[in-house]
Amino acid sequence: MKFRNQEQKSILRKEILHKRNSMNLDEISSKSKLIQENLIRDPEFTKAKSIGLYLPIGSEVETSRIITHVLNLGMILLLPRIVSHDLRYQIVEQKDFDKHMFDINKFGIKEPKLKSLSVDFIDILIIPGIVFDNYGYRVGYGYGYYDRYMSNKKFLKCIGLAFDFQFIKSHIPVYSYDQKIDLLITESGRHVFNPSTVLM
């Protein structure tokens, strides 16, 4: 099946999101554990010094094990905050979690309080998504926050986290603003994408 327009992209988003939301909490937790372990062992991750991560909402892949690992190793952890129409990554430390130094944004997502601790470049940017195709393109919620941030190329590698069924062999619709990830981690392993392959 080949998806060619925005309407079909919306249908695909709805179908996969429904499937993801149908997972029970135990299934989300157990598969998220495998995904996080696969990421932590990945060579791209192990050589990084700064990690841009996300705090999951709903049925997204959990990230708590990654957060603990990053902080325990003394790596720089950054989490996104929506500022105007863009994402701004803030440095987060253990004390921020201990003191619950987070706000809840308009989407119900926990985000770090706005502060001066930030960096100009992130080694590894880790993002969620609803659908990923075999070219490295993704379908998110449709607001474009990650695509806008990724277009600035302020990171070395971008890694997506997803459950196996979110990785499809079809080509999803691609527009000029869509950005590719470099690597996808699922419970079954890693999927590397060719950076030179750009679809329009």
VOTOR-245411 format. One record per residue (C-alpha): residue number from 0; y, z, x. Coordinates in steps of 0.5 Angstrom, whole numbers, plus 500, padded with zeros to 3 digits. Layout:
N
NUM_Y_Z_X
...
END
This chain:
200
0_500_500_500
1_507_498_503
2_513_502_500
3_519_497_500
4_525_500_496
5_529_507_495
6_525_508_488
7_518_507_491
8_521_512_497
9_523_517_491
10_516_516_488
11_512_518_494
12_516_524_496
13_515_527_489
14_507_525_489
15_506_528_496
16_511_534_495
17_507_536_488
18_500_536_492
19_504_540_498
20_506_545_492
21_499_545_489
22_496_549_495
23_495_556_495
24_498_561_499
25_492_562_503
26_491_555_505
27_498_554_507
28_497_560_511
29_491_558_514
30_493_551_516
31_500_553_518
32_496_557_523
33_492_552_526
34_498_547_526
35_502_552_530
36_497_554_535
37_496_546_536
38_504_546_537
39_504_552_542
40_499_549_546
41_502_542_546
42_505_540_553
43_511_538_551
44_512_545_548
45_510_548_554
46_515_545_559
47_521_546_554
48_526_552_555
49_530_551_549
50_527_550_542
51_530_548_535
52_526_550_530
53_527_552_522
54_525_557_517
55_520_554_512
56_522_554_504
57_516_554_499
58_510_550_501
59_513_548_508
60_509_549_514
61_510_556_517
62_513_558_523
63_513_565_524
64_508_565_530
65_512_560_534
66_518_564_533
67_514_570_536
68_511_566_541
69_518_563_543
70_522_570_543
71_516_573_547
72_516_568_553
73_524_569_553
74_525_561_551
75_532_560_547
76_531_559_540
77_535_556_535
78_535_555_528
79_540_551_523
80_546_553_519
81_549_548_514
82_556_547_516
83_560_543_511
84_555_537_511
85_552_537_517
86_547_542_521
87_549_546_527
88_544_550_531
89_545_557_533
90_542_561_538
91_538_567_535
92_535_573_538
93_530_578_536
94_535_583_534
95_538_578_529
96_531_578_526
97_531_586_527
98_537_587_523
99_536_581_518
100_542_578_521
101_541_572_516
102_545_568_510
103_542_565_504
104_544_558_503
105_545_554_497
106_538_551_497
107_535_558_498
108_534_557_505
109_535_563_510
110_540_561_516
111_543_564_522
112_550_567_521
113_555_563_524
114_557_565_531
115_559_562_538
116_552_563_541
117_550_555_541
118_548_550_546
119_550_543_547
120_543_540_548
121_536_542_545
122_529_541_549
123_525_540_543
124_527_540_536
125_522_542_531
126_523_539_524
127_519_539_517
128_518_534_512
129_515_531_506
130_512_525_508
131_511_522_515
132_508_515_517
133_505_512_523
134_511_509_526
135_514_516_526
136_519_516_520
137_519_521_515
138_521_523_508
139_525_529_507
140_528_532_501
141_533_526_501
142_540_530_503
143_540_527_510
144_541_533_514
145_536_532_519
146_537_525_520
147_545_526_521
148_543_531_526
149_538_527_530
150_543_521_530
151_547_525_535
152_541_525_540
153_542_532_542
154_535_533_544
155_530_531_549
156_524_530_544
157_523_531_536
158_517_534_533
159_515_534_526
160_510_539_523
161_506_537_517
162_499_538_514
163_494_532_515
164_495_529_508
165_503_528_509
166_501_523_514
167_500_517_511
168_498_510_514
169_503_506_510
170_510_504_512
171_515_508_508
172_522_505_507
173_527_505_513
174_534_504_512
175_539_504_518
176_541_512_518
177_533_514_518
178_531_517_525
179_524_517_528
180_521_523_531
181_517_523_537
182_511_527_535
183_507_530_529
184_503_536_529
185_498_537_524
186_492_542_523
187_487_536_526
188_492_535_532
189_497_531_535
190_500_524_533
191_505_520_538
192_509_515_536
193_512_509_540
194_519_510_541
195_521_503_542
196_518_501_535
197_524_501_530
198_523_498_523
199_529_496_519
END
